[in-house]
Amino acid sequence: MGSFRSGKISFNTRKEIYDISVVYCKSYFMAAVKKSSPAGTWTFLTNHSHVLLCIAEDPEARMRDLAERVGITERAVQRIIDDLAESGYLEIEREGRRNRYSIHEQLKLRHPVEAHCELSGLIGLVLGKPQGRGRR
């Protein structure tokens, strides 16, 4: 394959063009995320808690919707859901082509600082929902 020239940059393969476009898209996405986050790039809660809170709001949410809402990839959402299910915080029930998630709110939080608190307390605090009602 011949080389492709764009301005002062020369590409020899389609893979080089693809690699450059991926880097550009990632940097563009990260810049957009930074702009949309008024307080900077960090938050008080983790992506695990963000996914869990989104599921608490919509137990039938698609991974695509969760990823968009949290601002991470679908693959990252998939790993987080696997982590939460393996740890017993989340139960996954297949309904046709969709998943329905059940949260086990009575379980304690994992970090020693908040290990005295139940998951229902976090959900209630953030979402303003009564603790422990209508969920497992």
ABEGO torsion letter per residue (X at the ends): XBBBBBEABBBABAAAAAAAAAAAAAAAAAAAAAAABAAEABBABBAAAAAAAAAAABAABBAAAAAAAAGBBAAAAAAAAAAAAAAGABBBBBBEABBBBBBBAABBBABAAAAABBAAAAAAAAAGBBBGBGBX
